[in-house]
Amino acid sequence: MTAWRDIGCGELRPEHVGSQVTVAGWTARRRDHGGLVFVDLRDSSGLCQLVINPEQAPEAHAAAHDVRNEFVLQATGAVVRRAPEAVNPNLPTGDVEIQVEKLRTVSRSTPLPFQLDEENVDETLRLRYRWLDLRRPKLQRNIRLRGRMVGTIRRVMEEAGFVDIQTPILWKPTPEGARDFLVPSRLQPGRFYALPQSPQIAKQLLVIANFERYYQIAICFRDEDLRADRVQEITQLDVETAFPDVEFIYALMERMVQAVWSECIGVDVEIPFPRLTFAEADARFGSDKPDTRFGLELQDATDATRGSEFGVFANAETVRFITVPREFSRAQLQGLEELAKEWGAKGLAYLVAGEDGEVRSPIAKFLSDRELERVRPPAGSTVLFAADTWELTSRVLGALRLKLGEELGLIDESRFDFLWVEDFPMFEWDEQEQRWNARHHPFTRPAPEWEERFDQDPGQAIAVAYDLIANGNEIGGGSLRIHEPELQARVFDLLQITPEQQRLKFGFLLDALAMGAPPHGGIAFGLDRMVMVLAGEPNLRDTIAFPKNQAGVDPMTGAPSEAPQEQLDELGISLNVPRD
Ligand code: ASP
Protein backbone atom coordinates (compact mmCIF):
# COMPACT_ATOMS: atom_id res chain seq x y z
CA MET A 1 0.00 0.00 0.00
CA THR A 2 1.96 3.07 1.22
CA ALA A 3 4.69 3.76 3.76
CA TRP A 4 1.93 4.35 6.30
CA ARG A 5 0.37 0.89 6.20
CA ASP A 6 0.46 -2.35 4.33
CA ILE A 7 -3.10 -3.58 4.80
CA GLY A 8 -6.53 -2.04 5.44
CA CYS A 9 -7.92 -2.49 8.96
CA GLY A 10 -11.02 -4.20 7.59
CA GLU A 11 -9.05 -6.62 5.45
CA LEU A 12 -7.50 -8.76 8.16
CA ARG A 13 -8.53 -12.41 7.98
CA PRO A 14 -7.38 -15.71 9.56
CA GLU A 15 -5.11 -16.25 6.54
CA HIS A 16 -3.00 -13.35 7.79
CA VAL A 17 -2.30 -15.06 11.12
CA GLY A 18 1.44 -15.19 11.72
CA SER A 19 2.27 -12.24 9.49
CA GLN A 20 3.60 -8.91 10.64
CA VAL A 21 1.47 -5.92 9.56
CA THR A 22 1.29 -2.16 9.89
CA VAL A 23 -2.13 -0.54 9.93
CA ALA A 24 -3.22 3.07 10.30
CA GLY A 25 -6.59 4.59 11.08
CA TRP A 26 -8.92 6.26 13.55
CA THR A 27 -9.59 5.10 17.09
CA ALA A 28 -13.19 3.96 17.21
CA ARG A 29 -12.97 2.79 20.82
CA ARG A 30 -10.36 2.18 23.49
CA ARG A 31 -10.89 -0.18 26.41
CA ASP A 32 -8.43 -0.32 29.24
CA HIS A 33 -8.72 -3.61 31.12
CA GLY A 34 -6.20 -2.68 33.77
CA GLY A 35 -3.47 -4.68 32.08
CA LEU A 36 -4.40 -5.16 28.44
CA VAL A 37 -5.54 -2.20 26.37
CA PHE A 38 -7.82 -2.85 23.39
CA VAL A 39 -8.27 -0.39 20.57
CA ASP A 40 -10.77 -0.72 17.72
CA LEU A 41 -9.03 0.87 14.78
CA ARG A 42 -11.05 2.04 11.79
CA ASP A 43 -10.17 3.05 8.26
CA SER A 44 -12.26 3.11 5.13
CA SER A 45 -11.97 -0.65 4.70
CA GLY A 46 -13.45 -1.42 8.13
CA LEU A 47 -12.45 -2.11 11.71
CA CYS A 48 -9.93 -4.32 13.47
CA GLN A 49 -8.89 -4.93 17.05
CA LEU A 50 -5.49 -3.99 18.43
CA VAL A 51 -4.28 -5.56 21.68
CA ILE A 52 -1.54 -3.84 23.62
CA ASN A 53 0.10 -5.93 26.30
CA PRO A 54 2.08 -4.01 28.99
CA GLU A 55 4.60 -6.81 29.37
CA GLN A 56 5.26 -7.47 25.69
CA ALA A 57 5.21 -3.83 24.54
CA PRO A 58 5.68 -1.43 27.43
CA GLU A 59 6.27 1.62 25.22
CA ALA A 60 3.23 0.98 23.07
CA HIS A 61 1.23 0.41 26.24
CA ALA A 62 2.29 3.77 27.64
CA ALA A 63 1.36 5.45 24.36
CA ALA A 64 -2.03 3.68 24.32
CA HIS A 65 -2.80 5.12 27.71
CA ASP A 66 -3.34 8.60 26.25
CA VAL A 67 -5.30 7.51 23.23
CA ARG A 68 -8.86 8.84 22.97
CA ASN A 69 -11.63 8.32 20.44
CA GLU A 70 -10.81 9.56 16.92
CA PHE A 71 -7.05 9.83 17.51
CA VAL A 72 -5.24 8.69 14.39
CA LEU A 73 -2.83 5.83 15.13
CA GLN A 74 -0.30 3.74 13.32
CA ALA A 75 0.29 0.27 14.75
CA THR A 76 2.66 -2.54 13.88
CA GLY A 77 2.44 -6.07 15.17
CA ALA A 78 1.68 -9.71 14.50
CA VAL A 79 -1.74 -10.89 13.39
CA VAL A 80 -2.91 -13.53 15.88
CA ARG A 81 -6.02 -15.64 16.21
CA ARG A 82 -8.43 -14.48 18.91
CA ALA A 83 -9.22 -16.78 21.84
CA PRO A 84 -12.44 -18.67 20.98
CA GLU A 85 -14.49 -16.74 23.54
CA ALA A 86 -13.25 -13.43 22.08
CA VAL A 87 -14.24 -14.16 18.47
CA ASN A 88 -16.70 -11.57 17.17
CA PRO A 89 -18.87 -13.14 14.45
CA ASN A 90 -20.44 -9.77 13.64
CA LEU A 91 -17.17 -8.30 12.43
CA PRO A 92 -15.48 -9.44 9.20
CA THR A 93 -12.14 -9.21 11.05
CA GLY A 94 -13.62 -10.76 14.19
CA ASP A 95 -11.49 -13.93 14.15
CA VAL A 96 -8.19 -12.13 14.53
CA GLU A 97 -6.46 -9.25 16.28
CA ILE A 98 -3.11 -7.47 16.11
CA GLN A 99 -0.69 -8.03 18.96
CA VAL A 100 0.80 -4.55 18.90
CA GLU A 101 4.55 -4.05 19.15
CA LYS A 102 4.81 -0.43 18.02
CA LEU A 103 2.15 2.21 18.44
CA ARG A 104 2.38 5.76 17.22
CA THR A 105 -0.11 8.53 17.74
CA VAL A 106 -0.11 10.24 14.36
CA SER A 107 -2.74 12.81 15.15
CA ARG A 108 -4.78 13.74 18.22
CA SER A 109 -8.38 14.87 18.58
CA THR A 110 -9.89 17.49 20.84
CA PRO A 111 -12.85 16.23 22.91
CA LEU A 112 -15.66 15.28 20.52
CA PRO A 113 -18.86 17.34 20.30
CA PHE A 114 -20.71 14.04 19.93
CA GLN A 115 -19.73 10.41 19.94
CA LEU A 116 -19.79 8.69 16.60
CA ASP A 117 -22.07 5.93 17.85
CA GLU A 118 -24.45 8.36 19.53
CA GLU A 119 -28.00 8.37 18.16
CA ASN A 120 -30.34 11.31 17.67
CA VAL A 121 -27.58 13.90 17.61
CA ASP A 122 -29.02 17.33 16.83
CA GLU A 123 -28.77 17.99 13.09
CA THR A 124 -27.22 21.44 13.45
CA LEU A 125 -24.43 19.92 15.54
CA ARG A 126 -23.95 17.19 12.95
CA LEU A 127 -23.73 19.78 10.16
CA ARG A 128 -21.38 21.99 12.20
CA TYR A 129 -18.95 19.08 12.61
CA ARG A 130 -19.81 17.43 9.32
CA TRP A 131 -16.37 15.82 8.98
CA LEU A 132 -17.14 13.79 12.09
CA ASP A 133 -20.68 13.07 11.03
CA LEU A 134 -19.39 11.85 7.68
CA ARG A 135 -17.22 9.28 9.48
CA ARG A 136 -20.37 7.57 10.75
CA PRO A 137 -21.60 4.41 9.01
CA LYS A 138 -24.85 5.83 7.65
CA LEU A 139 -23.25 8.77 5.88
CA GLN A 140 -20.32 6.67 4.74
CA ARG A 141 -22.84 4.36 3.13
CA ASN A 142 -24.99 7.08 1.58
CA ILE A 143 -22.12 9.09 0.14
CA ARG A 144 -20.34 6.03 -1.23
CA LEU A 145 -23.60 4.77 -2.70
CA ARG A 146 -24.06 8.14 -4.34
CA GLY A 147 -20.58 7.96 -5.85
CA ARG A 148 -21.24 4.48 -7.22
CA MET A 149 -24.59 5.60 -8.59
CA VAL A 150 -23.03 8.50 -10.47
CA GLY A 151 -20.37 6.13 -11.85
CA THR A 152 -23.02 3.75 -13.15
CA ILE A 153 -25.07 6.57 -14.63
CA ARG A 154 -22.08 7.93 -16.50
CA ARG A 155 -21.27 4.51 -17.87
CA VAL A 156 -24.80 3.88 -19.12
CA MET A 157 -25.02 7.31 -20.73
CA GLU A 158 -21.60 7.09 -22.38
CA GLU A 159 -22.36 3.61 -23.70
CA ALA A 160 -25.53 4.99 -25.25
CA GLY A 161 -23.47 7.60 -27.10
CA PHE A 162 -24.25 10.62 -24.92
CA VAL A 163 -21.63 13.35 -24.67
CA ASP A 164 -20.90 15.00 -21.30
CA ILE A 165 -20.97 18.76 -21.83
CA GLN A 166 -20.64 21.42 -19.15
CA THR A 167 -22.89 24.46 -19.26
CA PRO A 168 -22.37 27.82 -17.52
CA ILE A 169 -23.03 28.42 -13.85
CA LEU A 170 -23.09 32.20 -14.30
CA TRP A 171 -25.97 32.73 -16.71
CA LYS A 172 -29.36 34.16 -17.47
CA PRO A 173 -32.44 33.31 -15.45
CA THR A 174 -33.94 29.95 -16.45
CA PRO A 175 -37.61 29.48 -15.71
CA GLU A 176 -38.17 26.36 -13.60
CA GLY A 177 -40.63 27.99 -11.23
CA ALA A 178 -38.34 28.86 -8.31
CA ARG A 179 -36.59 32.11 -7.43
CA ASP A 180 -33.18 32.78 -8.95
CA PHE A 181 -29.95 33.15 -7.05
CA LEU A 182 -28.31 36.31 -8.36
CA VAL A 183 -24.59 37.00 -8.63
CA PRO A 184 -23.52 40.62 -9.02
CA SER A 185 -21.07 41.45 -11.77
CA ARG A 186 -18.06 43.61 -10.85
CA LEU A 187 -17.16 44.31 -14.46
CA GLN A 188 -20.71 45.30 -15.35
CA PRO A 189 -21.82 47.15 -12.21
CA GLY A 190 -25.53 47.01 -11.55
CA ARG A 191 -25.92 43.83 -13.57
CA PHE A 192 -26.42 40.32 -12.32
CA TYR A 193 -25.92 36.78 -13.48
CA ALA A 194 -28.44 34.19 -12.38
CA LEU A 195 -27.35 30.73 -11.30
CA PRO A 196 -29.14 28.16 -13.46
CA GLN A 197 -32.30 26.64 -12.02
CA SER A 198 -31.46 23.95 -14.58
CA PRO A 199 -29.42 23.86 -17.79
CA GLN A 200 -32.72 23.66 -19.70
CA ILE A 201 -32.09 26.29 -22.36
CA ALA A 202 -28.40 25.47 -22.67
CA LYS A 203 -29.12 21.82 -23.37
CA GLN A 204 -31.70 22.72 -26.00
CA LEU A 205 -29.10 24.92 -27.69
CA LEU A 206 -26.56 22.08 -27.61
CA VAL A 207 -28.94 19.73 -29.35
CA ILE A 208 -29.78 22.45 -31.88
CA ALA A 209 -25.98 22.68 -32.32
CA ASN A 210 -25.86 19.02 -33.42
CA PHE A 211 -24.78 17.48 -30.15
CA GLU A 212 -27.61 15.10 -30.68
CA ARG A 213 -27.11 13.30 -27.42
CA TYR A 214 -26.15 15.47 -24.46
CA TYR A 215 -25.89 14.64 -20.80
CA GLN A 216 -24.39 16.25 -17.75
CA ILE A 217 -24.33 15.77 -14.01
CA ALA A 218 -25.42 19.33 -13.38
CA ILE A 219 -25.85 21.41 -10.27
CA CYS A 220 -29.02 23.47 -10.27
CA PHE A 221 -29.79 26.32 -7.93
CA ARG A 222 -33.32 27.06 -6.79
CA ASP A 223 -34.02 29.63 -4.14
CA GLU A 224 -36.98 27.89 -2.55
CA ASP A 225 -38.40 27.70 0.91
CA LEU A 226 -36.95 24.52 2.30
CA ARG A 227 -38.75 21.45 3.52
CA ALA A 228 -37.47 18.08 4.65
CA ASP A 229 -37.12 16.81 1.10
CA ARG A 230 -35.95 20.00 -0.59
CA VAL A 231 -32.54 21.59 -0.94
CA GLN A 232 -31.51 24.74 -2.78
CA GLU A 233 -28.58 23.19 -4.59
CA ILE A 234 -29.75 20.11 -6.39
CA THR A 235 -27.76 17.76 -8.57
CA GLN A 236 -29.38 16.50 -11.72
CA LEU A 237 -28.63 13.96 -14.34
CA ASP A 238 -29.59 16.20 -17.22
CA VAL A 239 -30.35 14.67 -20.62
CA GLU A 240 -31.39 16.00 -24.01
CA THR A 241 -31.59 14.39 -27.41
CA ALA A 242 -32.50 15.22 -30.98
CA PHE A 243 -35.25 13.39 -32.90
CA PRO A 244 -36.47 11.47 -29.87
CA ASP A 245 -39.78 9.89 -29.24
CA VAL A 246 -41.10 9.29 -25.77
CA GLU A 247 -40.43 5.55 -26.05
CA PHE A 248 -36.73 6.18 -26.69
CA ILE A 249 -36.41 8.36 -23.59
CA TYR A 250 -38.37 5.97 -21.39
CA ALA A 251 -36.34 2.95 -22.51
CA LEU A 252 -32.99 4.70 -21.99
CA MET A 253 -33.91 5.90 -18.52
CA GLU A 254 -35.34 2.53 -17.55
CA ARG A 255 -32.03 0.92 -18.51
CA MET A 256 -30.18 3.51 -16.44
CA VAL A 257 -32.36 2.92 -13.36
CA GLN A 258 -32.11 -0.83 -13.77
CA ALA A 259 -28.30 -0.66 -13.93
CA VAL A 260 -28.11 1.62 -10.88
CA TRP A 261 -30.34 -0.57 -8.74
CA SER A 262 -28.57 -3.74 -9.75
CA GLU A 263 -24.98 -2.47 -9.53
CA CYS A 264 -25.37 -0.32 -6.42
CA ILE A 265 -27.66 -2.37 -4.21
CA GLY A 266 -28.03 -5.68 -6.01
CA VAL A 267 -31.75 -5.31 -6.65
CA ASP A 268 -33.31 -6.51 -9.90
CA VAL A 269 -35.77 -3.99 -11.22
CA GLU A 270 -38.28 -5.13 -13.77
CA ILE A 271 -38.59 -2.99 -16.90
CA PRO A 272 -40.49 -1.53 -18.70
CA PHE A 273 -42.07 0.45 -15.88
CA PRO A 274 -45.85 0.76 -15.68
CA ARG A 275 -47.42 4.01 -16.87
CA LEU A 276 -50.31 6.06 -15.61
CA THR A 277 -51.71 9.21 -17.05
CA PHE A 278 -51.77 12.19 -14.74
CA ALA A 279 -55.58 11.98 -14.74
CA GLU A 280 -55.55 8.32 -13.69
CA ALA A 281 -52.93 8.92 -11.00
CA ASP A 282 -54.94 11.78 -9.62
CA ALA A 283 -58.21 9.83 -9.72
CA ARG A 284 -56.80 6.69 -8.09
CA PHE A 285 -54.24 8.10 -5.68
CA GLY A 286 -55.01 11.80 -5.30
CA SER A 287 -51.43 12.52 -6.32
CA ASP A 288 -49.22 13.10 -9.35
CA LYS A 289 -46.51 11.03 -7.65
CA PRO A 290 -48.38 8.08 -6.25
CA ASP A 291 -46.78 5.57 -3.93
CA THR A 292 -48.11 2.38 -5.49
CA ARG A 293 -46.66 0.02 -2.88
CA PHE A 294 -50.04 -0.14 -1.16
CA GLY A 295 -53.75 0.11 -1.97
CA LEU A 296 -56.19 2.44 -0.20
CA GLU A 297 -57.14 3.84 -3.59
CA LEU A 298 -59.56 6.73 -3.87
CA GLN A 299 -63.07 6.08 -5.10
CA ASP A 300 -65.59 8.46 -6.55
CA ALA A 301 -69.14 8.60 -5.21
CA THR A 302 -70.18 11.85 -6.83
CA ASP A 303 -72.96 10.48 -9.03
CA ALA A 304 -74.34 8.25 -6.26
CA THR A 305 -74.55 11.19 -3.87
CA ARG A 306 -76.20 13.70 -6.23
CA GLY A 307 -79.43 14.72 -4.52
CA SER A 308 -78.29 13.22 -1.21
CA GLU A 309 -80.20 14.16 1.91
CA PHE A 310 -76.84 14.86 3.43
CA GLY A 311 -76.42 18.47 2.31
CA VAL A 312 -72.61 18.44 2.38
CA PHE A 313 -72.58 15.65 -0.22
CA ALA A 314 -75.44 17.06 -2.29
CA ASN A 315 -73.79 20.45 -2.62
CA ALA A 316 -70.21 19.41 -3.16
CA GLU A 317 -68.69 19.43 -6.63
CA THR A 318 -67.09 16.05 -5.90
CA VAL A 319 -67.55 13.33 -3.27
CA ARG A 320 -64.73 10.84 -2.99
CA PHE A 321 -63.64 8.38 -0.33
CA ILE A 322 -61.10 5.80 0.78
CA THR A 323 -61.86 2.55 2.58
CA VAL A 324 -59.40 1.81 5.37
CA PRO A 325 -59.22 -1.75 6.72
CA ARG A 326 -59.46 -0.65 10.36
CA GLU A 327 -62.33 0.07 12.70
CA PHE A 328 -61.32 3.54 13.89
CA SER A 329 -62.33 4.83 17.32
CA ARG A 330 -63.95 8.21 17.77
CA ALA A 331 -60.69 9.68 19.10
CA GLN A 332 -58.75 8.39 16.10
CA LEU A 333 -61.37 9.84 13.75
CA GLN A 334 -61.08 13.16 15.51
CA GLY A 335 -57.32 13.12 15.01
CA LEU A 336 -57.77 12.36 11.32
CA GLU A 337 -60.31 15.16 10.99
CA GLU A 338 -57.80 17.63 12.44
CA LEU A 339 -55.32 16.58 9.80
CA ALA A 340 -57.89 16.78 7.01
CA LYS A 341 -58.66 20.32 8.12
CA GLU A 342 -54.97 21.24 8.03
CA TRP A 343 -54.94 20.07 4.43
CA GLY A 344 -57.92 22.30 3.63
CA ALA A 345 -61.00 20.11 4.23
CA LYS A 346 -63.99 21.56 6.05
CA GLY A 347 -64.58 18.31 7.94
CA LEU A 348 -64.19 14.57 7.65
CA ALA A 349 -67.35 12.52 7.21
CA TYR A 350 -66.95 8.81 7.90
CA LEU A 351 -68.73 5.47 8.12
CA VAL A 352 -67.33 2.85 10.50
CA ALA A 353 -68.40 -0.79 10.20
CA GLY A 354 -67.90 -2.94 13.30
CA GLU A 355 -66.87 -6.57 13.15
CA ASP A 356 -70.59 -7.41 12.99
CA GLY A 357 -70.95 -5.23 9.89
CA GLU A 358 -73.13 -2.70 11.71
CA VAL A 359 -72.45 0.80 10.37
CA ARG A 360 -71.87 3.60 12.92
CA SER A 361 -71.88 7.16 11.73
CA PRO A 362 -73.65 10.43 12.37
CA ILE A 363 -74.34 10.72 8.64
CA ALA A 364 -75.60 7.17 7.98
CA LYS A 365 -79.19 8.12 8.63
CA PHE A 366 -79.10 10.68 5.81
CA LEU A 367 -77.81 8.26 3.21
CA SER A 368 -80.21 6.38 0.94
CA ASP A 369 -79.82 2.65 0.27
CA ARG A 370 -78.39 3.48 -3.14
CA GLU A 371 -75.76 5.72 -1.60
CA LEU A 372 -74.94 3.24 1.14
CA GLU A 373 -74.64 0.43 -1.33
CA ARG A 374 -71.93 2.42 -3.10
CA VAL A 375 -69.91 3.46 -0.08
CA ARG A 376 -70.62 0.88 2.63
CA PRO A 377 -67.44 -0.22 4.44
CA PRO A 378 -66.87 -3.96 4.81
CA ALA A 379 -66.97 -5.32 8.38
CA GLY A 380 -64.07 -4.04 10.49
CA SER A 381 -63.27 -1.04 8.29
CA THR A 382 -63.83 2.68 7.93
CA VAL A 383 -64.78 4.84 4.98
CA LEU A 384 -63.40 8.40 5.03
CA PHE A 385 -64.97 11.01 2.75
CA ALA A 386 -63.89 14.25 1.19
CA ALA A 387 -66.58 16.42 -0.37
CA ASP A 388 -65.32 19.52 -2.13
CA THR A 389 -63.73 20.54 -5.42
CA TRP A 390 -61.89 17.79 -7.32
CA GLU A 391 -58.50 19.34 -6.46
CA LEU A 392 -59.27 19.56 -2.77
CA THR A 393 -60.62 16.01 -2.50
CA SER A 394 -57.45 14.83 -4.24
CA ARG A 395 -55.24 16.77 -1.88
CA VAL A 396 -57.02 15.66 1.31
CA LEU A 397 -57.57 12.02 0.44
CA GLY A 398 -54.16 11.72 -1.23
CA ALA A 399 -52.50 12.97 1.95
CA LEU A 400 -54.70 10.84 4.23
CA ARG A 401 -53.94 7.80 2.12
CA LEU A 402 -50.19 8.31 2.51
CA LYS A 403 -50.41 9.04 6.19
CA LEU A 404 -52.55 5.96 6.89
CA GLY A 405 -50.46 3.77 4.61
CA GLU A 406 -47.41 4.64 6.71
CA GLU A 407 -49.10 4.57 10.09
CA LEU A 408 -50.90 1.30 9.58
CA GLY A 409 -47.79 -0.36 8.18
CA LEU A 410 -49.45 -1.05 4.82
CA ILE A 411 -46.33 -0.14 2.84
CA ASP A 412 -44.03 -2.98 1.87
CA GLU A 413 -40.71 -1.25 2.56
CA SER A 414 -38.74 -3.93 0.74
CA ARG A 415 -40.34 -3.02 -2.57
CA PHE A 416 -39.23 -0.55 -5.21
CA ASP A 417 -42.15 0.63 -7.30
CA PHE A 418 -41.28 2.67 -10.36
CA LEU A 419 -43.86 4.26 -12.56
CA TRP A 420 -44.14 6.81 -15.33
CA VAL A 421 -46.79 9.46 -14.93
CA GLU A 422 -47.55 11.10 -18.27
CA ASP A 423 -49.99 13.35 -20.12
CA PHE A 424 -49.66 16.18 -17.63
CA PRO A 425 -51.76 19.30 -17.97
CA MET A 426 -49.73 21.89 -19.83
CA PHE A 427 -50.70 24.86 -17.67
CA GLU A 428 -51.94 25.63 -14.19
CA TRP A 429 -53.93 28.63 -13.10
CA ASP A 430 -52.19 31.03 -10.74
CA GLU A 431 -54.98 32.34 -8.55
CA GLN A 432 -52.87 35.07 -7.02
CA GLU A 433 -51.44 36.43 -10.24
CA GLN A 434 -54.62 35.68 -12.20
CA ARG A 435 -52.78 34.08 -15.08
CA TRP A 436 -51.62 30.76 -16.48
CA ASN A 437 -48.27 29.24 -15.56
CA ALA A 438 -46.44 26.46 -17.36
CA ARG A 439 -46.78 23.34 -15.26
CA HIS A 440 -43.43 21.92 -16.39
CA HIS A 441 -41.60 24.79 -18.09
CA PRO A 442 -42.56 27.03 -21.01
CA PHE A 443 -40.55 25.00 -23.56
CA THR A 444 -42.70 21.90 -23.17
CA ARG A 445 -44.68 21.02 -26.27
CA PRO A 446 -48.40 20.39 -26.33
CA ALA A 447 -49.71 16.96 -27.25
CA PRO A 448 -50.30 16.81 -31.05
CA GLU A 449 -54.06 17.16 -30.68
CA TRP A 450 -53.54 20.35 -28.63
CA GLU A 451 -51.02 22.11 -30.87
CA GLU A 452 -53.68 24.05 -32.73
CA ARG A 453 -55.91 24.90 -29.81
CA PHE A 454 -54.04 24.81 -26.48
CA ASP A 455 -54.58 28.56 -26.18
CA GLN A 456 -58.35 28.19 -26.57
CA ASP A 457 -58.71 25.92 -23.56
CA PRO A 458 -55.49 26.15 -21.54
CA GLY A 459 -56.98 24.43 -18.49
CA GLN A 460 -57.58 21.25 -20.48
CA ALA A 461 -54.48 21.25 -22.69
CA ILE A 462 -52.18 18.25 -22.30
CA ALA A 463 -48.39 18.43 -22.62
CA VAL A 464 -45.95 15.78 -23.77
CA ALA A 465 -44.43 15.72 -20.30
CA TYR A 466 -43.58 12.80 -18.07
CA ASP A 467 -42.29 12.13 -14.57
CA LEU A 468 -40.61 9.04 -13.19
CA ILE A 469 -41.88 8.12 -9.75
CA ALA A 470 -40.09 5.80 -7.33
CA ASN A 471 -41.94 4.76 -4.17
CA GLY A 472 -43.97 7.97 -4.26
CA ASN A 473 -40.98 10.26 -4.96
CA GLU A 474 -40.59 12.19 -8.18
CA ILE A 475 -37.06 11.25 -9.19
CA GLY A 476 -37.17 12.38 -12.81
CA GLY A 477 -39.15 14.64 -15.08
CA GLY A 478 -38.95 15.85 -18.64
CA SER A 479 -40.78 16.58 -21.83
CA LEU A 480 -40.60 16.87 -25.59
CA ARG A 481 -39.84 20.48 -26.47
CA ILE A 482 -41.19 23.06 -28.79
CA HIS A 483 -38.83 23.39 -31.78
CA GLU A 484 -40.96 25.80 -33.82
CA PRO A 485 -40.41 29.51 -33.03
CA GLU A 486 -44.04 30.37 -33.84
CA LEU A 487 -45.39 27.74 -31.47
CA GLN A 488 -42.95 28.89 -28.78
CA ALA A 489 -44.10 32.49 -29.21
CA ARG A 490 -47.75 31.39 -28.87
CA VAL A 491 -46.96 29.66 -25.58
CA PHE A 492 -45.13 32.76 -24.34
CA ASP A 493 -48.15 34.84 -25.35
CA LEU A 494 -50.48 32.64 -23.34
CA LEU A 495 -48.14 32.95 -20.35
CA GLN A 496 -48.46 36.73 -20.79
CA ILE A 497 -44.82 37.21 -21.60
CA THR A 498 -44.94 40.24 -23.87
CA PRO A 499 -43.02 40.20 -27.18
CA GLU A 500 -40.53 42.67 -25.65
CA GLN A 501 -39.95 40.44 -22.65
CA GLN A 502 -39.69 37.42 -24.94
CA ARG A 503 -36.87 39.13 -26.80
CA LEU A 504 -35.21 40.29 -23.62
CA LYS A 505 -35.38 37.00 -21.76
CA PHE A 506 -35.36 34.37 -24.47
CA GLY A 507 -34.41 36.19 -27.66
CA PHE A 508 -31.38 33.96 -28.17
CA LEU A 509 -33.51 30.82 -27.86
CA LEU A 510 -36.08 32.13 -30.33
CA ASP A 511 -33.24 32.99 -32.75
CA ALA A 512 -31.79 29.50 -32.38
CA LEU A 513 -35.19 27.89 -32.90
CA ALA A 514 -35.41 29.91 -36.12
CA MET A 515 -32.12 28.52 -37.48
CA GLY A 516 -32.81 24.84 -38.02
CA ALA A 517 -33.89 23.38 -34.71
CA PRO A 518 -34.50 19.64 -34.80
CA PRO A 519 -37.33 18.12 -32.80
CA HIS A 520 -35.86 17.48 -29.39
CA GLY A 521 -36.67 16.45 -25.85
CA GLY A 522 -35.17 15.15 -22.68
CA ILE A 523 -35.42 14.60 -19.00
CA ALA A 524 -33.63 15.38 -15.75
CA PHE A 525 -33.25 13.17 -12.68
CA GLY A 526 -32.84 14.60 -9.21
CA LEU A 527 -29.86 12.63 -7.98
CA ASP A 528 -30.20 13.66 -4.34
CA ARG A 529 -33.69 12.27 -4.28
CA MET A 530 -32.68 9.20 -6.23
CA VAL A 531 -30.05 8.30 -3.62
CA MET A 532 -32.68 8.88 -0.97
CA VAL A 533 -34.85 6.16 -2.49
CA LEU A 534 -31.88 3.91 -3.27
CA ALA A 535 -30.54 4.12 0.29
CA GLY A 536 -33.96 4.15 1.98
CA GLU A 537 -32.80 7.42 3.57
CA PRO A 538 -35.65 9.68 4.73
CA ASN A 539 -33.54 12.86 5.05
CA LEU A 540 -32.52 14.37 1.73
CA ARG A 541 -29.66 16.27 3.39
CA ASP A 542 -28.10 12.99 4.44
CA THR A 543 -27.50 12.09 0.80
CA ILE A 544 -25.27 15.18 0.44
CA ALA A 545 -21.78 15.58 1.87
CA PHE A 546 -22.05 19.25 2.84
CA PRO A 547 -25.68 20.33 2.84
CA LYS A 548 -27.15 23.51 4.21
CA ASN A 549 -29.80 23.42 6.90
CA GLN A 550 -33.47 24.21 6.44
CA ALA A 551 -32.77 27.93 6.75
CA GLY A 552 -30.28 27.71 3.86
CA VAL A 553 -27.36 28.17 6.27
CA ASP A 554 -24.22 26.04 6.42
CA PRO A 555 -23.56 25.73 10.16
CA MET A 556 -19.99 24.59 9.42
CA THR A 557 -18.74 27.53 7.38
CA GLY A 558 -21.36 30.02 8.45
CA ALA A 559 -22.34 30.70 4.84
CA PRO A 560 -24.04 32.85 3.76
CA SER A 561 -21.84 35.47 5.37
CA GLU A 562 -21.57 39.23 5.22
CA ALA A 563 -19.41 40.77 2.55
CA PRO A 564 -16.73 43.36 3.40
CA GLN A 565 -17.72 46.93 2.58
CA GLU A 566 -14.91 47.29 -0.03
CA GLN A 567 -16.26 44.33 -1.92
CA LEU A 568 -19.77 45.78 -1.90
CA ASP A 569 -18.42 49.13 -3.05
CA GLU A 570 -16.57 47.45 -5.90
CA LEU A 571 -19.82 45.82 -6.95
CA GLY A 572 -21.76 49.05 -6.62
CA ILE A 573 -24.07 47.50 -4.04
CA SER A 574 -25.48 49.29 -1.04
CA LEU A 575 -27.43 47.30 1.49
CA ASN A 576 -30.76 48.27 2.89
CA VAL A 577 -30.80 45.56 5.54
CA PRO A 578 -29.21 46.24 8.93
CA ARG A 579 -25.83 44.69 9.57
CA ASP A 580 -25.64 42.39 12.64
N1 ASP B 1 -35.22 21.12 -16.93
C1 ASP B 1 -36.23 20.23 -16.38
C2 ASP B 1 -36.16 20.26 -14.85
O1 ASP B 1 -35.18 20.68 -14.29
C3 ASP B 1 -36.09 18.83 -16.83
C4 ASP B 1 -36.33 18.66 -18.28
O2 ASP B 1 -37.36 19.11 -18.79
O3 ASP B 1 -35.49 18.02 -18.93
O4 ASP B 1 -37.08 19.81 -14.21
Boltz pocket constraint, residues with backbone or C-beta under 6 A from the ligand:
constraints:
  - pocket:
      binder: B
      contacts: [[A, 176], [A, 197], [A, 198], [A, 199], [A, 200], [A, 239], [A, 477], [A, 478], [A, 479], [A, 522], [A, 523], [A, 524]]
      max_distance: 6.0
